[in-house]
Amino acid sequence: MTAISTTSAPSLSLTPVTATDREKLAGAAKQFEAIFLRQMLTAARSVDFGGDDVFGKMDETFVQMRDERFAEIASQSGALGLAAQIERHLAALLPADPTAATTPKEAK
C-alpha cells in the first residue's frame, strides 16, 4: 500500500480540476476506507470472550492478513460505500471543471 503525502493533496485554488485530481481523490478515499475497515476488524477481534487460544500467534497473523485483504477488496468493490461518500464530499471542495459535462448521476 502506498502512503498518501500531504504534498499530493489537491489544492483549494481556483484552477480547474483535472481528471487526475478526481482519480487521486477516489484512490485516497478507497485507501481511507480500507484503513477504516482494517481498524474496525482489529477492534472487533480484540474482544476476549475468555476462551482458550488454540493456535496462538500464528493464527493471529493469518487472521490479520485475512482482515487486511478483506478490507482492500471491500474498499475496491465499493461494498460499504464509504469511499464514495468521502469522495463526493471532498470533491465539493475542488474547484469546478468548466469543460466537464454533468452526468445524470452528478445532477442529483
Steps between C-alpha positions, in 0.01 A plus 500: 500500500635842412506785744307816430713810536361838587684651205287301255173618654289715268533871555206727559605736221268623228662290228276249322498146631668248275393140465814398683401713802169318522671164449746582778210595726319174421815299570560678829137444605530126425823481698335677793207258487740202502687644800172562680380145433828349622475701822139395545582131449800522734286657771230237455752216526668647809200409714588212732214269588711301745569207269828316464727612216549176306725617217693783664696765313499312169122515487506873584732566206273324253190666641668839464604422141145384418350815653738723306415327172127516575529873571682559171245300299204666670635851443585430134157349431313782671305250711458739793487821301716692746761590236229631265358721776843634593582570136167675441539726802863586431436555129273788599813676628676471164456786254248437223619368165327714234575245225340203678150402396252435778379143504155402628666334802671828596183702445327347805 
